[in-house]
Amino acid sequence: MSEPFSRTAPGAVATAPAPRVPGLVELLDRVDRAVATALVPATASEGVSRDGWRVLLMLSRGGGRSMGEIAGHTALPAPTATRVVDRLVAAGMAYRRHDPVDRRRVLVHLAADGRAVVERVCGMVERKVGTALGAAHPRERAQLAELLANLADAPA
């Protein structure tokens, strides 16, 4: 007898959903608000929008990035990503250079002023987080960072 409302494709293996963790969604929402509370004033004091901050963080990982990569990573429409990068370039936080491999492509790089902004903002926010989490628990903080990275990299 077949199931009338089967949710798996024929031949696919059904997996049970992970058990719900009571209060998890609320905790994630509270963490989001706490991070925004620390991050928004820090980036605003540097003259950087939230979208600009995301671009700076991406560029801080090194190497030049194409506008397509920036738009994809930040989930911004291409014209908006271009405007954000234009503002960062005008502020001296980023610069554009032709790709040495493909001269038709232009890559965006983090400038020294942009790196300084990233260091200052990360320092301010991490000090706040460190105060909240307590500096005496480095192993748990590393574990939290790993779990958050897994959550951030999970498919939507």
C-alpha positions in Angstrom: 0.0 0.0 0.0 1.5 3.4 -1.0 1.5 6.5 1.1 -0.8 9.1 -0.5 1.3 12.1 0.7 4.8 10.9 0.4 7.3 13.8 0.4 10.3 12.0 -1.0 11.0 11.3 -4.6 10.8 7.7 -5.8 14.1 6.0 -4.9 15.2 8.7 -2.5 16.0 7.9 1.1 13.8 9.8 3.6 15.6 11.3 6.5 14.0 12.2 9.7 14.0 15.9 10.6 16.3 17.0 13.4 14.4 17.2 16.7 13.3 20.7 17.6 15.2 22.5 20.2 12.8 24.5 22.4 13.7 28.2 22.3 16.4 27.9 19.6 14.7 30.3 17.2 14.1 32.8 19.9 17.8 32.6 21.0 19.0 33.0 17.4 16.7 36.1 17.1 18.1 37.5 20.4 21.7 36.9 19.2 20.9 38.6 15.9 19.6 41.7 17.8 22.6 41.7 20.2 25.1 41.5 17.3 23.2 44.3 15.4 23.2 46.4 18.6 27.0 46.1 18.8 27.7 46.2 15.1 25.6 49.0 13.8 27.1 51.8 16.0 30.6 50.5 15.3 30.2 50.5 11.6 28.2 53.8 11.6 31.0 55.5 13.5 33.3 54.4 10.6 30.9 55.7 8.0 30.2 52.2 6.7 26.7 50.8 5.9 25.7 47.3 6.8 26.1 46.2 3.1 29.4 48.0 3.0 30.5 46.1 6.1 29.6 42.8 4.5 31.7 43.7 1.4 34.7 44.8 3.6 34.5 41.5 5.5 34.5 39.5 2.3 37.5 41.5 0.9 39.3 41.0 4.2 39.7 37.3 3.5 42.3 38.3 0.9 42.5 38.4 -2.9 40.6 40.5 -5.3 36.9 39.8 -5.8 34.8 40.3 -8.9 31.6 42.3 -8.7 29.7 39.1 -9.4 31.3 37.4 -6.4 30.5 40.4 -4.2 26.9 40.5 -5.4 26.5 36.8 -4.9 28.1 36.7 -1.4 26.2 39.7 -0.1 22.9 38.8 -1.8 22.7 42.3 -3.2 21.4 43.0 -6.7 24.4 43.8 -9.0 23.6 47.6 -9.3 23.4 47.9 -5.5 26.6 46.0 -5.0 28.3 48.4 -7.5 27.0 51.4 -5.6 28.3 50.0 -2.3 31.7 49.3 -3.8 31.7 52.8 -5.4 31.2 54.3 -1.9 34.0 52.1 -0.4 36.4 53.1 -3.2 35.5 56.8 -2.8 36.2 56.5 1.0 39.6 54.9 0.3 38.6 51.6 1.9 38.8 49.5 -1.3 40.2 49.8 -4.8 39.7 48.3 -8.2 42.4 46.7 -10.4 42.3 44.7 -13.6 42.6 40.9 -13.1 46.2 40.0 -14.0 44.9 36.7 -15.6 42.0 38.2 -17.5 42.4 41.9 -18.2 38.7 42.2 -19.1 37.8 41.6 -15.5 38.0 44.1 -12.7 38.7 42.9 -9.2 37.9 44.8 -6.0 40.6 44.7 -3.3 40.7 45.8 0.4 42.7 49.0 0.9 44.8 49.7 4.0 42.1 52.1 5.3 39.5 49.3 4.8 41.6 46.8 6.7 42.0 49.3 9.5 38.2 49.7 9.7 37.7 45.9 9.8 40.2 45.6 12.6 38.7 48.4 14.7 35.1 47.2 14.2 35.9 43.5 14.8 37.9 44.5 17.9 35.0 46.5 19.3 32.4 43.8 18.6 34.6 41.0 19.8 35.3 42.8 23.1 31.5 43.1 23.7 31.0 39.5 22.8 34.0 38.5 25.0 32.5 40.4 27.9 29.1 38.6 27.4 30.6 35.2 27.0 33.4 35.5 29.5 37.1 35.3 28.6 37.7 32.3 30.8 36.1 29.9 28.4 38.3 29.8 25.2 37.4 26.2 24.3 33.7 26.9 24.4 34.1 30.1 22.4 36.0 28.2 19.7 33.2 25.6 19.7 30.6 28.3 19.4 32.5 29.8 16.5 32.6 26.5 14.8 28.9 25.8 15.3 28.0 29.3 14.0 30.2 28.7 10.9 28.3 25.5 10.3 25.0 27.3 10.6 26.1 30.1 8.3 27.3 27.7 5.7 24.3 25.4 5.8 22.0 25.6 2.7 19.0 27.7 3.1 
